[in-house]
Amino acid sequence: MIGSIISAIIIGAIIGALARLIIPGRQKLSIGMTLVVGIVAALIGTLIAGLLGLVNARGISWWEHLIQLALAVIGVLLVVQMQAKKAH
């Protein structure tokens, strides 16, 4: 259980950072919010991949990570868009 939480935090941080790199331009998003978006994307991505039977118990589950990354990109875009609306 604790190992899963720690791996979600680590993978979430990586996924969140990659999502910000993929999105063109500069995003006004804190490191903490990037981490939160990445962790949520990692957890939801793992759940979706598990439901689809794409989680690989041995080795790296590339489909799982691609789903997580796609969700993180969507999450970062949504958070940046929500913050822009609050600023106006």
N, CA, C and O of each residue as an XYZ file, in Angstrom:
352
protein
N       0.824     -1.199      0.000
C       0.000      0.000      0.000
C       0.866      1.260      0.000
O       0.665      2.153     -0.823
N       1.822      1.331      0.916
C       2.691      2.503      0.983
C       3.563      2.579     -0.268
O       3.843      3.667     -0.771
N       3.990      1.426     -0.764
C       4.768      1.393     -2.006
C       3.975      1.922     -3.179
O       4.531      2.594     -4.047
N       2.683      1.632     -3.223
C       1.827      2.125     -4.301
C       1.677      3.640     -4.232
O       1.674      4.316     -5.261
N       1.555      4.158     -3.043
C       1.417      5.604     -2.867
C       2.702      6.309     -3.275
O       2.672      7.325     -3.969
N       3.826      5.762     -2.838
C       5.117      6.365     -3.196
C       5.346      6.311     -4.697
O       5.804      7.287     -5.290
N       5.028      5.169     -5.323
C       5.214      5.078     -6.774
C       4.255      6.005     -7.504
O       4.615      6.551     -8.547
N       3.039      6.201     -6.986
C       2.098      7.140     -7.606
C       2.639      8.561     -7.543
O       2.488      9.323     -8.498
N       3.264      8.922     -6.435
C       3.849     10.255     -6.301
C       5.009     10.434     -7.274
O       5.111     11.465     -7.938
N       5.877      9.440     -7.358
C       7.041      9.530     -8.252
C       6.603      9.553     -9.708
O       7.033     10.413    -10.478
N       5.747      8.608    -10.084
C       5.263      8.559    -11.463
C       4.449      9.810    -11.771
O       4.550     10.368    -12.863
N       3.635     10.253    -10.802
C       2.842     11.463    -10.990
C       3.702     12.686    -11.249
O       3.368     13.508    -12.103
N       4.796     12.816    -10.529
C       5.695     13.952    -10.739
C       6.294     13.912    -12.142
O       6.382     14.937    -12.817
N       6.698     12.742    -12.568
C       7.277     12.595    -13.910
C       6.224     12.855    -14.980
O       6.479     13.572    -15.948
N       5.042     12.272    -14.805
C       3.965     12.429    -15.777
C       3.542     13.898    -15.861
O       3.336     14.419    -16.958
N       3.410     14.567    -14.715
C       3.028     15.978    -14.705
C       4.056     16.846    -15.418
O       3.697     17.731    -16.195
N       5.328     16.593    -15.154
C       6.394     17.368    -15.801
C       6.410     17.118    -17.310
O       6.578     18.056    -18.089
N       6.239     15.872    -17.724
C       6.195     15.555    -19.155
C       5.006     16.230    -19.828
O       5.118     16.725    -20.950
N       3.878     16.246    -19.147
C       2.684     16.892    -19.709
C       2.951     18.366    -19.973
O       2.569     18.892    -21.018
N       3.604     19.029    -19.034
C       3.920     20.453    -19.225
C       4.912     20.664    -20.361
O       4.851     21.678    -21.055
N       5.819     19.723    -20.557
C       6.771     19.834    -21.658
C       6.103     19.627    -23.012
O       6.504     20.233    -24.005
N       5.092     18.775    -23.051
C       4.400     18.472    -24.307
C       3.558     19.655    -24.772
O       3.469     19.930    -25.968
N       2.944     20.347    -23.827
C       2.060     21.462    -24.158
C       2.918     22.650    -24.604
O       3.810     23.084    -23.875
N       2.643     23.175    -25.807
C       3.450     24.308    -26.272
C       3.160     25.576    -25.477
O       2.068     25.757    -24.938
N       4.153     26.440    -25.418
C       3.998     27.707    -24.704
C       4.289     27.559    -23.224
O       4.650     26.490    -22.733
N       4.119     28.665    -22.542
C       4.402     28.707    -21.105
C       3.095     28.594    -20.327
O       2.116     29.271    -20.642
N       3.088     27.744    -19.320
C       1.916     27.584    -18.467
C       2.212     28.206    -17.104
O       3.266     27.968    -16.514
N       1.282     28.991    -16.625
C       1.420     29.565    -15.291
C       0.813     28.574    -14.303
O      -0.333     28.710    -13.876
N       1.608     27.590    -13.963
C       1.154     26.505    -13.099
C       2.272     26.210    -12.099
O       3.427     26.026    -12.484
N       1.924     26.167    -10.831
C       2.935     25.925     -9.808
C       3.438     24.478     -9.869
O       2.797     23.601    -10.448
N       4.579     24.264     -9.267
C       5.137     22.917     -9.207
C       4.211     22.004     -8.413
O       4.012     20.844     -8.774
N       3.652     22.527     -7.344
C       2.727     21.742     -6.527
C       1.496     21.306     -7.297
O       1.065     20.159     -7.182
N       0.921     22.219     -8.090
C      -0.255     21.880     -8.874
C       0.108     20.887     -9.982
O      -0.683     20.002    -10.310
N       1.290     21.035    -10.549
C       1.758     20.077    -11.551
C       1.849     18.690    -10.934
O       1.452     17.701    -11.551
N       2.367     18.620     -9.725
C       2.476     17.351     -9.014
C       1.096     16.761     -8.743
O       0.888     15.564     -8.942
N       0.163     17.577     -8.296
C      -1.194     17.097     -8.011
C      -1.854     16.563     -9.285
O      -2.448     15.485     -9.273
N      -1.750     17.316    -10.379
C      -2.338     16.876    -11.645
C      -1.696     15.567    -12.090
O      -2.388     14.655    -12.543
N      -0.387     15.476    -11.963
C       0.317     14.252    -12.355
C      -0.088     13.053    -11.515
O      -0.286     11.964    -12.053
N      -0.214     13.234    -10.204
C      -0.596     12.125     -9.321
C      -2.015     11.665     -9.634
O      -2.275     10.465     -9.717
N      -2.926     12.608     -9.806
C      -4.312     12.247    -10.130
C      -4.357     11.515    -11.476
O      -5.051     10.508    -11.618
N      -3.616     12.026    -12.455
C      -3.572     11.376    -13.767
C      -2.977      9.975    -13.671
O      -3.454      9.053    -14.332
N      -1.943      9.809    -12.854
C      -1.327      8.494    -12.686
C      -2.304      7.512    -12.055
O      -2.406      6.367    -12.498
N      -3.019      7.945    -11.033
C      -3.972      7.052    -10.369
C      -5.142      6.689    -11.279
O      -5.513      5.520    -11.379
N      -5.720      7.683    -11.940
C      -6.850      7.416    -12.843
C      -6.388      6.593    -14.046
O      -7.097      5.691    -14.493
N      -5.213      6.902    -14.564
C      -4.669      6.139    -15.693
C      -4.440      4.680    -15.346
O      -4.700      3.795    -16.162
N      -3.956      4.426    -14.143
C      -3.754      3.053    -13.690
C      -5.098      2.336    -13.577
O      -5.223      1.173    -13.962
N      -6.091      3.030    -13.052
C      -7.427      2.448    -12.927
C      -7.999      2.097    -14.306
O      -8.513      0.996    -14.504
N      -7.910      3.026    -15.247
C      -8.433      2.787    -16.593
C      -7.682      1.642    -17.270
O      -8.299      0.759    -17.867
N      -6.363      1.657    -17.178
C      -5.564      0.591    -17.789
C      -5.894     -0.764    -17.165
O      -5.940     -1.780    -17.858
N      -6.122     -0.768    -15.861
C      -6.496     -2.006    -15.184
C      -7.843     -2.522    -15.657
O      -8.012     -3.722    -15.871
N      -8.795     -1.624    -15.819
C     -10.121     -2.024    -16.294
C     -10.077     -2.543    -17.727
O     -10.864     -3.409    -18.107
N      -9.148     -2.004    -18.520
C      -9.006     -2.450    -19.902
C      -8.080     -3.657    -20.048
O      -7.899     -4.180    -21.148
N      -7.498     -4.093    -18.935
C      -6.593     -5.242    -18.962
C      -5.237     -4.938    -19.569
O      -4.584     -5.827    -20.114
N      -4.813     -3.688    -19.476
C      -3.548     -3.269    -20.083
C      -2.394     -3.191    -19.099
O      -1.269     -2.889    -19.500
N      -2.639     -3.453    -17.829
C      -1.587     -3.367    -16.818
C      -0.736     -4.629    -16.893
O      -1.246     -5.748    -16.850
N       0.559     -4.421    -17.006
C       1.507     -5.525    -17.110
C       2.143     -5.745    -15.743
O       2.830     -4.864    -15.226
N       1.916     -6.915    -15.159
C       2.472     -7.208    -13.838
C       3.994     -7.343    -13.890
O       4.677     -7.095    -12.896
N       4.506     -7.724    -15.014
C       5.959     -7.879    -15.182
C       6.454     -6.852    -16.185
O       5.954     -6.772    -17.307
N       7.403     -6.095    -15.787
C       7.982     -5.110    -16.697
C       7.197     -3.808    -16.732
O       6.373     -3.528    -15.862
N       7.475     -3.035    -17.749
C       6.875     -1.712    -17.888
C       5.584     -1.820    -18.680
O       5.539     -2.464    -19.729
N       4.554     -1.198    -18.182
C       3.263     -1.187    -18.864
C       3.162      0.114    -19.667
O       2.685      1.128    -19.156
N       3.610      0.079    -20.921
C       3.676      1.280    -21.741
C       2.296      1.870    -22.008
O       2.133      3.091    -22.002
N       1.303      1.018    -22.242
C      -0.056      1.528    -22.469
C      -0.564      2.287    -21.253
O      -1.202      3.332    -21.379
N      -0.279      1.756    -20.092
C      -0.686      2.419    -18.849
C      -0.061      3.809    -18.757
O      -0.739      4.781    -18.425
N       1.223      3.896    -19.052
C       1.916      5.181    -18.970
C       1.433      6.162    -20.036
O       1.371      7.365    -19.786
N       1.093      5.664    -21.209
C       0.554      6.539    -22.249
C      -0.807      7.107    -21.844
O      -1.094      8.279    -22.088
N      -1.637      6.276    -21.230
C      -2.933      6.741    -20.734
C      -2.720      7.791    -19.646
O      -3.382      8.829    -19.641
N      -1.802      7.522    -18.733
C      -1.505      8.474    -17.669
C      -1.027      9.803    -18.236
O      -1.453     10.866    -17.786
N      -0.151      9.741    -19.215
C       0.382     10.960    -19.816
C      -0.710     11.750    -20.534
O      -0.769     12.974    -20.418
N      -1.563     11.065    -21.265
C      -2.665     11.741    -21.955
C      -3.585     12.422    -20.951
O      -4.017     13.555    -21.168
N      -3.883     11.739    -19.860
C      -4.724     12.337    -18.823
C      -4.039     13.529    -18.163
O      -4.700     14.510    -17.824
N      -2.732     13.455    -17.978
C      -1.993     14.570    -17.375
C      -1.997     15.782    -18.301
O      -2.141     16.911    -17.832
N      -1.842     15.570    -19.604
C      -1.887     16.682    -20.558
C      -3.260     17.347    -20.500
O      -3.359     18.573    -20.446
N      -4.307     16.541    -20.512
C      -5.666     17.076    -20.411
C      -5.840     17.820    -19.091
O      -6.418     18.907    -19.059
N      -5.346     17.241    -18.013
C      -5.458     17.866    -16.700
C      -4.745     19.201    -16.620
O      -5.295     20.165    -16.086
N      -3.533     19.274    -17.140
C      -2.778     20.533    -17.124
C      -3.508     21.591    -17.954
O      -3.623     22.743    -17.536
N      -3.998     21.195    -19.128
C      -4.733     22.140    -19.964
C      -5.979     22.665    -19.249
O      -6.277     23.858    -19.311
N      -6.698     21.780    -18.576
C      -7.905     22.193    -17.861
C      -7.584     23.148    -16.705
O      -8.269     24.155    -16.520
N      -6.551     22.832    -15.937
C      -6.184     23.683    -14.798
C      -5.715     25.051    -15.279
O      -6.092     26.071    -14.704
N      -4.899     25.081    -16.324
C      -4.418     26.359    -16.861
C      -5.595     27.181    -17.377
O      -5.654     28.393    -17.169
N      -6.531     26.517    -18.050
C      -7.706     27.216    -18.574
C      -8.584     27.755    -17.437
O      -9.094     28.871    -17.528
N      -8.760     26.977    -16.383
C      -9.555     27.432    -15.239
C      -8.887     28.611    -14.553
O      -9.564     29.553    -14.142
N      -7.568     28.571    -14.425
C      -6.850     29.684    -13.803
C      -6.940     30.944    -14.642
O      -7.001     32.046    -14.097
N      -6.948     30.796    -15.969
C      -7.056     31.953    -16.853
C      -8.442     32.594    -16.721
O      -8.568     33.818    -16.766
N      -9.464     31.779    -16.561
C     -10.821     32.317    -16.407
C     -10.962     33.051    -15.074
O     -11.667     34.057    -15.001
N     -10.303     32.563    -14.018
C     -10.356     33.232    -12.723
C      -9.664     34.592    -12.781
O     -10.072     35.534    -12.102
N      -8.618     34.686    -13.593
C      -7.851     35.925    -13.681
C      -8.641     37.030    -14.374
O      -8.390     38.213    -14.146
N      -9.586     36.649    -15.214
C     -10.378     37.661    -15.930
C     -11.522     38.028    -15.108
O     -12.328     38.866    -15.511
